[in-house]
Amino acid sequence: MNDFIFHNPDKVYFGRNQMEHLSKELLSFGKKVLLVYGGGSIKKNGLYDTIVS
């Protein structure tokens, strides 16, 4: 295995109305970001559409 350093800082918002912070956070990464999600509940509950819009 090659030697490497993995750095993965996290920021997690907990509580009500935390989606309000999303657009500001995403702007700091540029115009394109990768959205990774699991089994599909994110689409069933409407969260995917909220994030994409």
ModelCIF file with pLDDT and N, C-alpha, C, O atoms, coordinates in Angstrom:
data_MODEL
#
_entry.id   MODEL 
#
_entity.id                         1 
_entity.type                       polymer 
_entity.pdbx_number_of_molecules   1 
#
_entity_poly.entity_id                      1 
_entity_poly.type                           'polypeptide(L)' 
_entity_poly.nstd_linkage                   no 
_entity_poly.nstd_monomer                   no 
_entity_poly.pdbx_seq_one_letter_code       MNDFIFHNPDKVYFGRNQMEHLSKELLSFGKKVLLVYGGGSIKKNGLYDTIVS 
_entity_poly.pdbx_seq_one_letter_code_can   MNDFIFHNPDKVYFGRNQMEHLSKELLSFGKKVLLVYGGGSIKKNGLYDTIVS 
_entity_poly.pdbx_strand_id                 A 
#
loop_
_entity_poly_seq.entity_id 
_entity_poly_seq.num 
_entity_poly_seq.mon_id 
_entity_poly_seq.hetero 
1 1  MET n 
1 2  ASN n 
1 3  ASP n 
1 4  PHE n 
1 5  ILE n 
1 6  PHE n 
1 7  HIS n 
1 8  ASN n 
1 9  PRO n 
1 10 ASP n 
1 11 LYS n 
1 12 VAL n 
1 13 TYR n 
1 14 PHE n 
1 15 GLY n 
1 16 ARG n 
1 17 ASN n 
1 18 GLN n 
1 19 MET n 
1 20 GLU n 
1 21 HIS n 
1 22 LEU n 
1 23 SER n 
1 24 LYS n 
1 25 GLU n 
1 26 LEU n 
1 27 LEU n 
1 28 SER n 
1 29 PHE n 
1 30 GLY n 
1 31 LYS n 
1 32 LYS n 
1 33 VAL n 
1 34 LEU n 
1 35 LEU n 
1 36 VAL n 
1 37 TYR n 
1 38 GLY n 
1 39 GLY n 
1 40 GLY n 
1 41 SER n 
1 42 ILE n 
1 43 LYS n 
1 44 LYS n 
1 45 ASN n 
1 46 GLY n 
1 47 LEU n 
1 48 TYR n 
1 49 ASP n 
1 50 THR n 
1 51 ILE n 
1 52 VAL n 
1 53 SER n 
#
_struct_asym.id          A 
_struct_asym.entity_id   1 
#
loop_
_ma_qa_metric.id 
_ma_qa_metric.mode 
_ma_qa_metric.name 
_ma_qa_metric.software_group_id 
_ma_qa_metric.type 
1 global pLDDT . pLDDT 
2 local  pLDDT . pLDDT 
#
_ma_qa_metric_global.metric_id      1 
_ma_qa_metric_global.metric_value   90.68 
_ma_qa_metric_global.model_id       1 
_ma_qa_metric_global.ordinal_id     1 
#
loop_
_ma_qa_metric_local.label_asym_id 
_ma_qa_metric_local.label_comp_id 
_ma_qa_metric_local.label_seq_id 
_ma_qa_metric_local.metric_id 
_ma_qa_metric_local.metric_value 
_ma_qa_metric_local.model_id 
_ma_qa_metric_local.ordinal_id 
A MET 1  2 84.00 1 1  
A ASN 2  2 94.00 1 2  
A ASP 3  2 97.00 1 3  
A PHE 4  2 96.00 1 4  
A ILE 5  2 96.00 1 5  
A PHE 6  2 95.00 1 6  
A HIS 7  2 96.00 1 7  
A ASN 8  2 93.00 1 8  
A PRO 9  2 91.00 1 9  
A ASP 10 2 91.00 1 10 
A LYS 11 2 91.00 1 11 
A VAL 12 2 93.00 1 12 
A TYR 13 2 95.00 1 13 
A PHE 14 2 95.00 1 14 
A GLY 15 2 95.00 1 15 
A ARG 16 2 94.00 1 16 
A ASN 17 2 92.00 1 17 
A GLN 18 2 93.00 1 18 
A MET 19 2 90.00 1 19 
A GLU 20 2 91.00 1 20 
A HIS 21 2 92.00 1 21 
A LEU 22 2 90.00 1 22 
A SER 23 2 89.00 1 23 
A LYS 24 2 91.00 1 24 
A GLU 25 2 90.00 1 25 
A LEU 26 2 88.00 1 26 
A LEU 27 2 90.00 1 27 
A SER 28 2 88.00 1 28 
A PHE 29 2 88.00 1 29 
A GLY 30 2 90.00 1 30 
A LYS 31 2 87.00 1 31 
A LYS 32 2 89.00 1 32 
A VAL 33 2 88.00 1 33 
A LEU 34 2 91.00 1 34 
A LEU 35 2 89.00 1 35 
A VAL 36 2 90.00 1 36 
A TYR 37 2 90.00 1 37 
A GLY 38 2 89.00 1 38 
A GLY 39 2 86.00 1 39 
A GLY 40 2 85.00 1 40 
A SER 41 2 91.00 1 41 
A ILE 42 2 90.00 1 42 
A LYS 43 2 91.00 1 43 
A LYS 44 2 92.00 1 44 
A ASN 45 2 91.00 1 45 
A GLY 46 2 91.00 1 46 
A LEU 47 2 89.00 1 47 
A TYR 48 2 91.00 1 48 
A ASP 49 2 91.00 1 49 
A THR 50 2 88.00 1 50 
A ILE 51 2 87.00 1 51 
A VAL 52 2 87.00 1 52 
A SER 53 2 85.00 1 53 
#
loop_
_atom_site.group_PDB 
_atom_site.id 
_atom_site.type_symbol 
_atom_site.label_atom_id 
_atom_site.label_alt_id 
_atom_site.label_comp_id 
_atom_site.label_asym_id 
_atom_site.label_entity_id 
_atom_site.label_seq_id 
_atom_site.pdbx_PDB_ins_code 
_atom_site.Cartn_x 
_atom_site.Cartn_y 
_atom_site.Cartn_z 
_atom_site.occupancy 
_atom_site.B_iso_or_equiv 
_atom_site.pdbx_formal_charge 
_atom_site.auth_seq_id 
_atom_site.auth_comp_id 
_atom_site.auth_asym_id 
_atom_site.auth_atom_id 
_atom_site.pdbx_PDB_model_num 
ATOM 1   N N  . MET A 1 1  ? 0.841   -1.178 0.000  1.00 84.00 ? 1  MET A N  1 
ATOM 2   C CA . MET A 1 1  ? 0.000   0.000  0.000  1.00 84.00 ? 1  MET A CA 1 
ATOM 3   C C  . MET A 1 1  ? 0.888   1.245  0.000  1.00 84.00 ? 1  MET A C  1 
ATOM 4   O O  . MET A 1 1  ? 1.922   1.278  0.667  1.00 84.00 ? 1  MET A O  1 
ATOM 5   N N  . ASN A 1 2  ? 0.479   2.262  -0.750 1.00 94.00 ? 2  ASN A N  1 
ATOM 6   C CA . ASN A 1 2  ? 1.192   3.529  -0.761 1.00 94.00 ? 2  ASN A CA 1 
ATOM 7   C C  . ASN A 1 2  ? 0.870   4.343  0.484  1.00 94.00 ? 2  ASN A C  1 
ATOM 8   O O  . ASN A 1 2  ? -0.242  4.287  1.009  1.00 94.00 ? 2  ASN A O  1 
ATOM 9   N N  . ASP A 1 3  ? 1.851   5.095  0.945  1.00 97.00 ? 3  ASP A N  1 
ATOM 10  C CA . ASP A 1 3  ? 1.610   5.989  2.070  1.00 97.00 ? 3  ASP A CA 1 
ATOM 11  C C  . ASP A 1 3  ? 0.765   7.162  1.600  1.00 97.00 ? 3  ASP A C  1 
ATOM 12  O O  . ASP A 1 3  ? 0.939   7.650  0.484  1.00 97.00 ? 3  ASP A O  1 
ATOM 13  N N  . PHE A 1 4  ? -0.155  7.618  2.455  1.00 96.00 ? 4  PHE A N  1 
ATOM 14  C CA . PHE A 1 4  ? -0.969  8.774  2.108  1.00 96.00 ? 4  PHE A CA 1 
ATOM 15  C C  . PHE A 1 4  ? -1.539  9.399  3.373  1.00 96.00 ? 4  PHE A C  1 
ATOM 16  O O  . PHE A 1 4  ? -1.505  8.801  4.448  1.00 96.00 ? 4  PHE A O  1 
ATOM 17  N N  . ILE A 1 5  ? -2.057  10.595 3.228  1.00 96.00 ? 5  ILE A N  1 
ATOM 18  C CA . ILE A 1 5  ? -2.748  11.300 4.311  1.00 96.00 ? 5  ILE A CA 1 
ATOM 19  C C  . ILE A 1 5  ? -4.165  11.567 3.845  1.00 96.00 ? 5  ILE A C  1 
ATOM 20  O O  . ILE A 1 5  ? -4.370  12.107 2.758  1.00 96.00 ? 5  ILE A O  1 
ATOM 21  N N  . PHE A 1 6  ? -5.134  11.199 4.645  1.00 95.00 ? 6  PHE A N  1 
ATOM 22  C CA . PHE A 1 6  ? -6.537  11.448 4.346  1.00 95.00 ? 6  PHE A CA 1 
ATOM 23  C C  . PHE A 1 6  ? -7.056  12.466 5.352  1.00 95.00 ? 6  PHE A C  1 
ATOM 24  O O  . PHE A 1 6  ? -7.021  12.225 6.559  1.00 95.00 ? 6  PHE A O  1 
ATOM 25  N N  . HIS A 1 7  ? -7.533  13.595 4.862  1.00 96.00 ? 7  HIS A N  1 
ATOM 26  C CA . HIS A 1 7  ? -8.057  14.659 5.724  1.00 96.00 ? 7  HIS A CA 1 
ATOM 27  C C  . HIS A 1 7  ? -9.504  14.897 5.334  1.00 96.00 ? 7  HIS A C  1 
ATOM 28  O O  . HIS A 1 7  ? -9.781  15.246 4.187  1.00 96.00 ? 7  HIS A O  1 
ATOM 29  N N  . ASN A 1 8  ? -10.433 14.717 6.265  1.00 93.00 ? 8  ASN A N  1 
ATOM 30  C CA . ASN A 1 8  ? -11.857 14.822 5.967  1.00 93.00 ? 8  ASN A CA 1 
ATOM 31  C C  . ASN A 1 8  ? -12.564 15.627 7.060  1.00 93.00 ? 8  ASN A C  1 
ATOM 32  O O  . ASN A 1 8  ? -13.189 15.044 7.947  1.00 93.00 ? 8  ASN A O  1 
ATOM 33  N N  . PRO A 1 9  ? -12.473 16.960 7.005  1.00 91.00 ? 9  PRO A N  1 
ATOM 34  C CA . PRO A 1 9  ? -13.144 17.761 8.031  1.00 91.00 ? 9  PRO A CA 1 
ATOM 35  C C  . PRO A 1 9  ? -14.662 17.715 7.834  1.00 91.00 ? 9  PRO A C  1 
ATOM 36  O O  . PRO A 1 9  ? -15.140 17.688 6.700  1.00 91.00 ? 9  PRO A O  1 
ATOM 37  N N  . ASP A 1 10 ? -15.401 17.708 8.910  1.00 91.00 ? 10 ASP A N  1 
ATOM 38  C CA . ASP A 1 10 ? -16.866 17.641 8.860  1.00 91.00 ? 10 ASP A CA 1 
ATOM 39  C C  . ASP A 1 10 ? -17.483 18.830 9.571  1.00 91.00 ? 10 ASP A C  1 
ATOM 40  O O  . ASP A 1 10 ? -16.931 19.353 10.539 1.00 91.00 ? 10 ASP A O  1 
ATOM 41  N N  . LYS A 1 11 ? -18.620 19.240 9.080  1.00 91.00 ? 11 LYS A N  1 
ATOM 42  C CA . LYS A 1 11 ? -19.447 20.226 9.770  1.00 91.00 ? 11 LYS A CA 1 
ATOM 43  C C  . LYS A 1 11 ? -20.867 19.670 9.713  1.00 91.00 ? 11 LYS A C  1 
ATOM 44  O O  . LYS A 1 11 ? -21.397 19.455 8.623  1.00 91.00 ? 11 LYS A O  1 
ATOM 45  N N  . VAL A 1 12 ? -21.487 19.434 10.859 1.00 93.00 ? 12 VAL A N  1 
ATOM 46  C CA . VAL A 1 12 ? -22.813 18.839 10.917 1.00 93.00 ? 12 VAL A CA 1 
ATOM 47  C C  . VAL A 1 12 ? -23.747 19.789 11.650 1.00 93.00 ? 12 VAL A C  1 
ATOM 48  O O  . VAL A 1 12 ? -23.473 20.192 12.780 1.00 93.00 ? 12 VAL A O  1 
ATOM 49  N N  . TYR A 1 13 ? -24.843 20.144 11.006 1.00 95.00 ? 13 TYR A N  1 
ATOM 50  C CA . TYR A 1 13 ? -25.864 20.990 11.617 1.00 95.00 ? 13 TYR A CA 1 
ATOM 51  C C  . TYR A 1 13 ? -26.977 20.091 12.146 1.00 95.00 ? 13 TYR A C  1 
ATOM 52  O O  . TYR A 1 13 ? -27.495 19.251 11.410 1.00 95.00 ? 13 TYR A O  1 
ATOM 53  N N  . PHE A 1 14 ? -27.346 20.258 13.403 1.00 95.00 ? 14 PHE A N  1 
ATOM 54  C CA . PHE A 1 14 ? -28.433 19.495 14.004 1.00 95.00 ? 14 PHE A CA 1 
ATOM 55  C C  . PHE A 1 14 ? -29.561 20.447 14.394 1.00 95.00 ? 14 PHE A C  1 
ATOM 56  O O  . PHE A 1 14 ? -29.320 21.603 14.743 1.00 95.00 ? 14 PHE A O  1 
ATOM 57  N N  . GLY A 1 15 ? -30.785 19.948 14.330 1.00 95.00 ? 15 GLY A N  1 
ATOM 58  C CA . GLY A 1 15 ? -31.931 20.731 14.792 1.00 95.00 ? 15 GLY A CA 1 
ATOM 59  C C  . GLY A 1 15 ? -32.850 21.130 13.653 1.00 95.00 ? 15 GLY A C  1 
ATOM 60  O O  . GLY A 1 15 ? -32.673 20.728 12.503 1.00 95.00 ? 15 GLY A O  1 
ATOM 61  N N  . ARG A 1 16 ? -33.836 21.934 14.012 1.00 94.00 ? 16 ARG A N  1 
ATOM 62  C CA . ARG A 1 16 ? -34.847 22.370 13.045 1.00 94.00 ? 16 ARG A CA 1 
ATOM 63  C C  . ARG A 1 16 ? -34.298 23.444 12.120 1.00 94.00 ? 16 ARG A C  1 
ATOM 64  O O  . ARG A 1 16 ? -33.422 24.224 12.494 1.00 94.00 ? 16 ARG A O  1 
ATOM 65  N N  . ASN A 1 17 ? -34.829 23.466 10.912 1.00 92.00 ? 17 ASN A N  1 
ATOM 66  C CA . ASN A 1 17 ? -34.530 24.503 9.920  1.00 92.00 ? 17 ASN A CA 1 
ATOM 67  C C  . ASN A 1 17 ? -33.049 24.608 9.562  1.00 92.00 ? 17 ASN A C  1 
ATOM 68  O O  . ASN A 1 17 ? -32.584 25.686 9.192  1.00 92.00 ? 17 ASN A O  1 
ATOM 69  N N  . GLN A 1 18 ? -32.318 23.534 9.664  1.00 93.00 ? 18 GLN A N  1 
ATOM 70  C CA . GLN A 1 18 ? -30.882 23.576 9.375  1.00 93.00 ? 18 GLN A CA 1 
ATOM 71  C C  . GLN A 1 18 ? -30.575 23.603 7.884  1.00 93.00 ? 18 GLN A C  1 
ATOM 72  O O  . GLN A 1 18 ? -29.454 23.917 7.485  1.00 93.00 ? 18 GLN A O  1 
ATOM 73  N N  . MET A 1 19 ? -31.574 23.273 7.054  1.00 90.00 ? 19 MET A N  1 
ATOM 74  C CA . MET A 1 19 ? -31.376 23.346 5.611  1.00 90.00 ? 19 MET A CA 1 
ATOM 75  C C  . MET A 1 19 ? -31.137 24.788 5.167  1.00 90.00 ? 19 MET A C  1 
ATOM 76  O O  . MET A 1 19 ? -30.620 25.014 4.073  1.00 90.00 ? 19 MET A O  1 
ATOM 77  N N  . GLU A 1 20 ? -31.499 25.751 5.979  1.00 91.00 ? 20 GLU A N  1 
ATOM 78  C CA . GLU A 1 20 ? -31.274 27.162 5.656  1.00 91.00 ? 20 GLU A CA 1 
ATOM 79  C C  . GLU A 1 20 ? -29.787 27.465 5.477  1.00 91.00 ? 20 GLU A C  1 
ATOM 80  O O  . GLU A 1 20 ? -29.432 28.411 4.774  1.00 91.00 ? 20 GLU A O  1 
ATOM 81  N N  . HIS A 1 21 ? -28.928 26.688 6.093  1.00 92.00 ? 21 HIS A N  1 
ATOM 82  C CA . HIS A 1 21 ? -27.484 26.895 6.021  1.00 92.00 ? 21 HIS A CA 1 
ATOM 83  C C  . HIS A 1 21 ? -26.851 26.254 4.781  1.00 92.00 ? 21 HIS A C  1 
ATOM 84  O O  . HIS A 1 21 ? -25.700 26.540 4.452  1.00 92.00 ? 21 HIS A O  1 
ATOM 85  N N  . LEU A 1 22 ? -27.601 25.392 4.099  1.00 90.00 ? 22 LEU A N  1 
ATOM 86  C CA . LEU A 1 22 ? -27.027 24.586 3.023  1.00 90.00 ? 22 LEU A CA 1 
ATOM 87  C C  . LEU A 1 22 ? -26.479 25.414 1.865  1.00 90.00 ? 22 LEU A C  1 
ATOM 88  O O  . LEU A 1 22 ? -25.358 25.176 1.417  1.00 90.00 ? 22 LEU A O  1 
ATOM 89  N N  . SER A 1 23 ? -27.245 26.377 1.376  1.00 89.00 ? 23 SER A N  1 
ATOM 90  C CA . SER A 1 23 ? -26.781 27.123 0.205  1.00 89.00 ? 23 SER A CA 1 
ATOM 91  C C  . SER A 1 23 ? -25.492 27.876 0.497  1.00 89.00 ? 23 SER A C  1 
ATOM 92  O O  . SER A 1 23 ? -24.606 27.930 -0.356 1.00 89.00 ? 23 SER A O  1 
ATOM 93  N N  . LYS A 1 24 ? -25.370 28.453 1.674  1.00 91.00 ? 24 LYS A N  1 
ATOM 94  C CA . LYS A 1 24 ? -24.134 29.160 2.046  1.00 91.00 ? 24 LYS A CA 1 
ATOM 95  C C  . LYS A 1 24 ? -22.955 28.193 2.098  1.00 91.00 ? 24 LYS A C  1 
ATOM 96  O O  . LYS A 1 24 ? -21.868 28.507 1.612  1.00 91.00 ? 24 LYS A O  1 
ATOM 97  N N  . GLU A 1 25 ? -23.169 27.025 2.683  1.00 90.00 ? 25 GLU A N  1 
ATOM 98  C CA . GLU A 1 25 ? -22.103 26.033 2.786  1.00 90.00 ? 25 GLU A CA 1 
ATOM 99  C C  . GLU A 1 25 ? -21.681 25.537 1.406  1.00 90.00 ? 25 GLU A C  1 
ATOM 100 O O  . GLU A 1 25 ? -20.488 25.394 1.139  1.00 90.00 ? 25 GLU A O  1 
ATOM 101 N N  . LEU A 1 26 ? -22.641 25.276 0.535  1.00 88.00 ? 26 LEU A N  1 
ATOM 102 C CA . LEU A 1 26 ? -22.321 24.751 -0.789 1.00 88.00 ? 26 LEU A CA 1 
ATOM 103 C C  . LEU A 1 26 ? -21.580 25.763 -1.647 1.00 88.00 ? 26 LEU A C  1 
ATOM 104 O O  . LEU A 1 26 ? -20.722 25.376 -2.441 1.00 88.00 ? 26 LEU A O  1 
ATOM 105 N N  . LEU A 1 27 ? -21.883 27.040 -1.510 1.00 90.00 ? 27 LEU A N  1 
ATOM 106 C CA . LEU A 1 27 ? -21.214 28.073 -2.297 1.00 90.00 ? 27 LEU A CA 1 
ATOM 107 C C  . LEU A 1 27 ? -19.706 28.093 -2.051 1.00 90.00 ? 27 LEU A C  1 
ATOM 108 O O  . LEU A 1 27 ? -18.939 28.473 -2.936 1.00 90.00 ? 27 LEU A O  1 
ATOM 109 N N  . SER A 1 28 ? -19.285 27.693 -0.874 1.00 88.00 ? 28 SER A N  1 
ATOM 110 C CA . SER A 1 28 ? -17.857 27.702 -0.570 1.00 88.00 ? 28 SER A CA 1 
ATOM 111 C C  . SER A 1 28 ? -17.091 26.619 -1.345 1.00 88.00 ? 28 SER A C  1 
ATOM 112 O O  . SER A 1 28 ? -15.862 26.645 -1.393 1.00 88.00 ? 28 SER A O  1 
ATOM 113 N N  . PHE A 1 29 ? -17.819 25.664 -1.954 1.00 88.00 ? 29 PHE A N  1 
ATOM 114 C CA . PHE A 1 29 ? -17.183 24.580 -2.706 1.00 88.00 ? 29 PHE A CA 1 
ATOM 115 C C  . PHE A 1 29 ? -17.213 24.792 -4.212 1.00 88.00 ? 29 PHE A C  1 
ATOM 116 O O  . PHE A 1 29 ? -16.641 23.994 -4.954 1.00 88.00 ? 29 PHE A O  1 
ATOM 117 N N  . GLY A 1 30 ? -17.862 25.843 -4.676 1.00 90.00 ? 30 GLY A N  1 
ATOM 118 C CA . GLY A 1 30 ? -17.940 26.106 -6.111 1.00 90.00 ? 30 GLY A CA 1 
ATOM 119 C C  . GLY A 1 30 ? -19.309 25.778 -6.664 1.00 90.00 ? 30 GLY A C  1 
ATOM 120 O O  . GLY A 1 30 ? -20.274 25.599 -5.921 1.00 90.00 ? 30 GLY A O  1 
ATOM 121 N N  . LYS A 1 31 ? -19.377 25.700 -8.002 1.00 87.00 ? 31 LYS A N  1 
ATOM 122 C CA . LYS A 1 31 ? -20.666 25.521 -8.665 1.00 87.00 ? 31 LYS A CA 1 
ATOM 123 C C  . LYS A 1 31 ? -21.101 24.064 -8.792 1.00 87.00 ? 31 LYS A C  1 
ATOM 124 O O  . LYS A 1 31 ? -22.277 23.795 -9.040 1.00 87.00 ? 31 LYS A O  1 
ATOM 125 N N  . LYS A 1 32 ? -20.175 23.120 -8.628 1.00 89.00 ? 32 LYS A N  1 
ATOM 126 C CA . LYS A 1 32 ? -20.522 21.709 -8.742 1.00 89.00 ? 32 LYS A CA 1 
ATOM 127 C C  . LYS A 1 32 ? -20.072 20.980 -7.477 1.00 89.00 ? 32 LYS A C  1 
ATOM 128 O O  . LYS A 1 32 ? -18.941 21.148 -7.020 1.00 89.00 ? 32 LYS A O  1 
ATOM 129 N N  . VAL A 1 33 ? -20.965 20.176 -6.923 1.00 88.00 ? 33 VAL A N  1 
ATOM 130 C CA . VAL A 1 33 ? -20.641 19.355 -5.763 1.00 88.00 ? 33 VAL A CA 1 
ATOM 131 C C  . VAL A 1 33 ? -21.174 17.941 -5.997 1.00 88.00 ? 33 VAL A C  1 
ATOM 132 O O  . VAL A 1 33 ? -22.072 17.735 -6.813 1.00 88.00 ? 33 VAL A O  1 
ATOM 133 N N  . LEU A 1 34 ? -20.620 16.982 -5.284 1.00 91.00 ? 34 LEU A N  1 
ATOM 134 C CA . LEU A 1 34 ? -21.067 15.600 -5.374 1.00 91.00 ? 34 LEU A CA 1 
ATOM 135 C C  . LEU A 1 34 ? -22.029 15.320 -4.228 1.00 91.00 ? 34 LEU A C  1 
ATOM 136 O O  . LEU A 1 34 ? -21.694 15.529 -3.062 1.00 91.00 ? 34 LEU A O  1 
ATOM 137 N N  . LEU A 1 35 ? -23.220 14.848 -4.560 1.00 89.00 ? 35 LEU A N  1 
ATOM 138 C CA . LEU A 1 35 ? -24.216 14.477 -3.565 1.00 89.00 ? 35 LEU A CA 1 
ATOM 139 C C  . LEU A 1 35 ? -24.283 12.960 -3.513 1.00 89.00 ? 35 LEU A C  1 
ATOM 140 O O  . LEU A 1 35 ? -24.605 12.315 -4.511 1.00 89.00 ? 35 LEU A O  1 
ATOM 141 N N  . VAL A 1 36 ? -23.983 12.390 -2.361 1.00 90.00 ? 36 VAL A N  1 
ATOM 142 C CA . VAL A 1 36 ? -24.008 10.939 -2.185 1.00 90.00 ? 36 VAL A CA 1 
ATOM 143 C C  . VAL A 1 36 ? -25.112 10.602 -1.197 1.00 90.00 ? 36 VAL A C  1 
ATOM 144 O O  . VAL A 1 36 ? -25.181 11.171 -0.108 1.00 90.00 ? 36 VAL A O  1 
ATOM 145 N N  . TYR A 1 37 ? -25.975 9.670  -1.587 1.00 90.00 ? 37 TYR A N  1 
ATOM 146 C CA . TYR A 1 37 ? -27.051 9.262  -0.697 1.00 90.00 ? 37 TYR A CA 1 
ATOM 147 C C  . TYR A 1 37 ? -27.291 7.774  -0.843 1.00 90.00 ? 37 TYR A C  1 
ATOM 148 O O  . TYR A 1 37 ? -26.771 7.144  -1.764 1.00 90.00 ? 37 TYR A O  1 
ATOM 149 N N  . GLY A 1 38 ? -28.080 7.209  0.065  1.00 89.00 ? 38 GLY A N  1 
ATOM 150 C CA . GLY A 1 38 ? -28.254 5.760  0.127  1.00 89.00 ? 38 GLY A CA 1 
ATOM 151 C C  . GLY A 1 38 ? -29.476 5.230  -0.584 1.00 89.00 ? 38 GLY A C  1 
ATOM 152 O O  . GLY A 1 38 ? -29.639 5.454  -1.783 1.00 89.00 ? 38 GLY A O  1 
ATOM 153 N N  . GLY A 1 39 ? -30.325 4.543  0.120  1.00 86.00 ? 39 GLY A N  1 
ATOM 154 C CA . GLY A 1 39 ? -31.390 3.724  -0.433 1.00 86.00 ? 39 GLY A CA 1 
ATOM 155 C C  . GLY A 1 39 ? -32.532 4.399  -1.148 1.00 86.00 ? 39 GLY A C  1 
ATOM 156 O O  . GLY A 1 39 ? -33.348 3.699  -1.747 1.00 86.00 ? 39 GLY A O  1 
ATOM 157 N N  . GLY A 1 40 ? -32.645 5.695  -1.127 1.00 85.00 ? 40 GLY A N  1 
ATOM 158 C CA . GLY A 1 40 ? -33.709 6.352  -1.875 1.00 85.00 ? 40 GLY A CA 1 
ATOM 159 C C  . GLY A 1 40 ? -34.701 7.119  -1.034 1.00 85.00 ? 40 GLY A C  1 
ATOM 160 O O  . GLY A 1 40 ? -35.546 7.825  -1.584 1.00 85.00 ? 40 GLY A O  1 
ATOM 161 N N  . SER A 1 41 ? -34.630 7.007  0.294  1.00 91.00 ? 41 SER A N  1 
ATOM 162 C CA . SER A 1 41 ? -35.586 7.733  1.126  1.00 91.00 ? 41 SER A CA 1 
ATOM 163 C C  . SER A 1 41 ? -35.437 9.245  0.960  1.00 91.00 ? 41 SER A C  1 
ATOM 164 O O  . SER A 1 41 ? -36.395 9.986  1.177  1.00 91.00 ? 41 SER A O  1 
ATOM 165 N N  . ILE A 1 42 ? -34.248 9.707  0.577  1.00 90.00 ? 42 ILE A N  1 
ATOM 166 C CA . ILE A 1 42 ? -34.014 11.130 0.360  1.00 90.00 ? 42 ILE A CA 1 
ATOM 167 C C  . ILE A 1 42 ? -34.901 11.647 -0.785 1.00 90.00 ? 42 ILE A C  1 
ATOM 168 O O  . ILE A 1 42 ? -35.302 12.811 -0.782 1.00 90.00 ? 42 ILE A O  1 
ATOM 169 N N  . LYS A 1 43 ? -35.202 10.790 -1.751 1.00 91.00 ? 43 LYS A N  1 
ATOM 170 C CA . LYS A 1 43 ? -36.102 11.190 -2.837 1.00 91.00 ? 43 LYS A CA 1 
ATOM 171 C C  . LYS A 1 43 ? -37.558 11.062 -2.421 1.00 91.00 ? 43 LYS A C  1 
ATOM 172 O O  . LYS A 1 43 ? -38.388 11.882 -2.813 1.00 91.00 ? 43 LYS A O  1 
ATOM 173 N N  . LYS A 1 44 ? -37.875 10.049 -1.634 1.00 92.00 ? 44 LYS A N  1 
ATOM 174 C CA . LYS A 1 44 ? -39.258 9.844  -1.200 1.00 92.00 ? 44 LYS A CA 1 
ATOM 175 C C  . LYS A 1 44 ? -39.749 10.965 -0.286 1.00 92.00 ? 44 LYS A C  1 
ATOM 176 O O  . LYS A 1 44 ? -40.912 11.361 -0.359 1.00 92.00 ? 44 LYS A O  1 
ATOM 177 N N  . ASN A 1 45 ? -38.867 11.476 0.574  1.00 91.00 ? 45 ASN A N  1 
ATOM 178 C CA . ASN A 1 45 ? -39.312 12.509 1.510  1.00 91.00 ? 45 ASN A CA 1 
ATOM 179 C C  . ASN A 1 45 ? -39.115 13.925 0.984  1.00 91.00 ? 45 ASN A C  1 
ATOM 180 O O  . ASN A 1 45 ? -39.407 14.886 1.696  1.00 91.00 ? 45 ASN A O  1 
ATOM 181 N N  . GLY A 1 46 ? -38.625 14.079 -0.253 1.00 91.00 ? 46 GLY A N  1 
ATOM 182 C CA . GLY A 1 46 ? -38.512 15.397 -0.876 1.00 91.00 ? 46 GLY A CA 1 
ATOM 183 C C  . GLY A 1 46 ? -37.218 16.131 -0.607 1.00 91.00 ? 46 GLY A C  1 
ATOM 184 O O  . GLY A 1 46 ? -37.014 17.221 -1.143 1.00 91.00 ? 46 GLY A O  1 
ATOM 185 N N  . LEU A 1 47 ? -36.347 15.579 0.196  1.00 89.00 ? 47 LEU A N  1 
ATOM 186 C CA . LEU A 1 47 ? -35.098 16.246 0.543  1.00 89.00 ? 47 LEU A CA 1 
ATOM 187 C C  . LEU A 1 47 ? -34.197 16.411 -0.675 1.00 89.00 ? 47 LEU A C  1 
ATOM 188 O O  . LEU A 1 47 ? -33.531 17.438 -0.811 1.00 89.00 ? 47 LEU A O  1 
ATOM 189 N N  . TYR A 1 48 ? -34.163 15.429 -1.554 1.00 91.00 ? 48 TYR A N  1 
ATOM 190 C CA . TYR A 1 48 ? -33.339 15.508 -2.760 1.00 91.00 ? 48 TYR A CA 1 
ATOM 191 C C  . TYR A 1 48 ? -33.737 16.714 -3.607 1.00 91.00 ? 48 TYR A C  1 
ATOM 192 O O  . TYR A 1 48 ? -32.876 17.483 -4.033 1.00 91.00 ? 48 TYR A O  1 
ATOM 193 N N  . ASP A 1 49 ? -35.020 16.882 -3.850 1.00 91.00 ? 49 ASP A N  1 
ATOM 194 C CA . ASP A 1 49 ? -35.483 18.019 -4.656 1.00 91.00 ? 49 ASP A CA 1 
ATOM 195 C C  . ASP A 1 49 ? -35.168 19.354 -3.999 1.00 91.00 ? 49 ASP A C  1 
ATOM 196 O O  . ASP A 1 49 ? -34.837 20.323 -4.682 1.00 91.00 ? 49 ASP A O  1 
ATOM 197 N N  . THR A 1 50 ? -35.270 19.407 -2.684 1.00 88.00 ? 50 THR A N  1 
ATOM 198 C CA . THR A 1 50 ? -34.926 20.634 -1.952 1.00 88.00 ? 50 THR A CA 1 
ATOM 199 C C  . THR A 1 50 ? -33.464 20.971 -2.121 1.00 88.00 ? 50 THR A C  1 
ATOM 200 O O  . THR A 1 50 ? -33.120 22.130 -2.350 1.00 88.00 ? 50 THR A O  1 
ATOM 201 N N  . ILE A 1 51 ? -32.603 19.989 -2.015 1.00 87.00 ? 51 ILE A N  1 
ATOM 202 C CA . ILE A 1 51 ? -31.158 20.206 -2.136 1.00 87.00 ? 51 ILE A CA 1 
ATOM 203 C C  . ILE A 1 51 ? -30.785 20.623 -3.549 1.00 87.00 ? 51 ILE A C  1 
ATOM 204 O O  . ILE A 1 51 ? -30.020 21.569 -3.732 1.00 87.00 ? 51 ILE A O  1 
ATOM 205 N N  . VAL A 1 52 ? -31.308 19.937 -4.537 1.00 87.00 ? 52 VAL A N  1 
ATOM 206 C CA . VAL A 1 52 ? -30.972 20.221 -5.927 1.00 87.00 ? 52 VAL A CA 1 
ATOM 207 C C  . VAL A 1 52 ? -31.465 21.608 -6.347 1.00 87.00 ? 52 VAL A C  1 
ATOM 208 O O  . VAL A 1 52 ? -30.797 22.296 -7.121 1.00 87.00 ? 52 VAL A O  1 
ATOM 209 N N  . SER A 1 53 ? -32.622 22.017 -5.843 1.00 85.00 ? 53 SER A N  1 
ATOM 210 C CA . SER A 1 53 ? -33.144 23.335 -6.217 1.00 85.00 ? 53 SER A CA 1 
ATOM 211 C C  . SER A 1 53 ? -32.383 24.425 -5.508 1.00 85.00 ? 53 SER A C  1 
ATOM 212 O O  . SER A 1 53 ? -32.677 25.606 -5.695 1.00 85.00 ? 53 SER A O  1 
#
